[in-house]
C-alpha cells in the first residue's frame, strides 16, 4: 500500500509538471534571507483598468467584450506618473521593496514587449515604458523591484478558458496552450533580461484551472527553471492559495497573516519558506473611484506588526490613478507609517517570529538576543510571559526600564501604568 501511495504521489507531481527536484543556488538562498529581512513592501496594481475606475477585475465583473475593453488603451496617458516621486514615497514609508503588475488578467502589458502590441508603448498615446522608468529609479534609489505576472488571460484566444473570463467574447475554439505558454515564457524572458536585477516573479491566476475535472498542467516546473537560469537570485512566488510547489522560493498568503483564513484564501499549511501576506490599503487592488474605505494608519501599523509576529512580510497594496498619481490618502498613510517605522523599525526589520505564538495581548518578534514584545491590547499593568530563556533586561523601546521578576513559568513584567498606544513595544535582552 505504501508503494502504491508513493507511486500515485510521484505520478501526480510529474503530471503537474514537477518531474525534477529543485535545489536553490547559493545566490537564491541569500536572496531568500534578504527578502525575509525586508518585512515591508508596496504592491502596485496599475493598468488600463484604472481608466474605468472600477477595480482590476472590471473586464470580468462587467463582462466587457475584449474589443471594447482594449479601446481604453488609446486614451491611457498617465501624464503625472513620476517614478522618482513614487520610489521616494515608498522608501520614506519604510518599504524595502516594490511588486509591480507587469501584466494582469486583462492581458495589457505595462512594459514594452515584442510578444503583443497590446502594451503601454505600442497601444497608448503615452508611448513610454513605465516599467523601465520605474526599474531604473528603483535601482538608482536602492529599493528591490519584484514583478507580478498573471498566468491567466481574459483577452488572448490561445489561453484555454478557465473559471473566469467567460463574458469577454473570445473565440474559445482557438485555445492553444503551447502557443500561450510560449508567449508567457517569452515575456518573462524579456522581463528578466531588459530591466536589470529582479527580486522576484510573483505569479497569480493558477486558481483559474485548479478545480477542473481534468487536472490542468501549467508546466510550472519548466517555467520556474527558466526563471532561475535567467537570474539565479530571482525568487519565485505563486499566489495559488495552496501549499507550495517545488521551485517556489516564497510562500504567499492573500488578505490574511499566515495561519489565519478570515478571507477564505489562505487555508494552506505554512511552509519553511520566506512568508508574505498581501493586503489592500482600502478595499480593491486596482483603482476604484468610489473605494475610499481606507484602513487607518493604526490598523495598518498593527497589520504590519501582526504579520512580522508570524515571521512574514507585509505587501501593502496601492492602486495608482489613471493619470499616474498615487491617491492622496494612500500617500498620507504611507507617510505616517514611515514615521512610526523610523522610531520602531528595529523591532520589525531583520526579525523572525518571536519565542511566543500570538497572544491575546499581542505578538513577539526576535533579532539575535533581543526579544520584542508588541503589546497591542492589555487591560492590566502586569504581564506574565511563559519564557524558557533567561532575561537580562527589559526596557520600553527607546524608553525607560521595565520592572520584571522571575516566576515559576517565566517572568512577570510590571508597568508603571497600563500599556497604551498603537503598539507598546518592550525590548527584552535574553541569554
Number of C-alpha atoms within 10 A of each C-alpha: 6 7 8 9 10 11 12 12 12 13 14 14 15 15 15 16 19 21 15 13 9 14 10 17 12 11 13 20 17 13 19 22 13 14 25 23 20 20 29 26 28 27 24 23 25 25 28 30 27 24 22 16 18 19 24 25 17 18 24 18 13 11 15 18 17 20 12 10 18 19 13 16 21 14 14 22 19 20 11 12 19 16 20 15 13 18 23 16 18 21 22 18 24 25 25 20 24 28 23 23 22 27 23 26 22 25 22 23 27 23 25 24 20 13 14 15 14 19 25 26 18 20 20 20 14 17 15 18 17 21 22 18 16 21 24 17 20 21 15 11 13 13 20 20 26 25 23 22 24 20 21 27 23 26 22 21 18 20 21 18 20 19 11 17 24 14 15 20 15 20 12 14 10 12 16 14 15 10 11 19 18 13 16 17 16 15 22 20 15 16 23 21 13 12 17 14 17 19 25 26 25 21 20 19 20 19 17 18 19 18 11 11 7 8 12 17 14 17 14 19 21 16 18 21 16 15 23 19 11 13 19 17 22 23 26 22 24 26 22 22 21 19 15 21 18 16 23 19 25 22 26 31 28 21 20 22 27 25 13 14 15 11 10 11 16 24 18 18 12 17 12 10 16 20 26 28 25 20 23 20 25 20 16 21 21 25 28 22 13 9 13 14 10 16 16 13 19 16 13 22 20 17 18 22 26 24 25 32 30 21 25 30 28 28 28 25 24 23 27 22 24 23 14 20 18 21 14 9 15 19 17 14 19 24 19 17 20 21 14 18 19 12 11 15 15 15 26 26 21 20 25 22 22 20 18 17 13 15 13 10 13 21 24 29 27 25 16 11 12 21 24 29 26 24 22 20 17 15 10 11 12 17 17 15 16 14 16 10 12 13 19 11 14 20 17 16 18 11 10 10 14 16 14 19 11 14 12 8 11 15 19 18 16 16 16 9 9 14 19 13 10 17 19 18 24 25 23 21 17 14 10
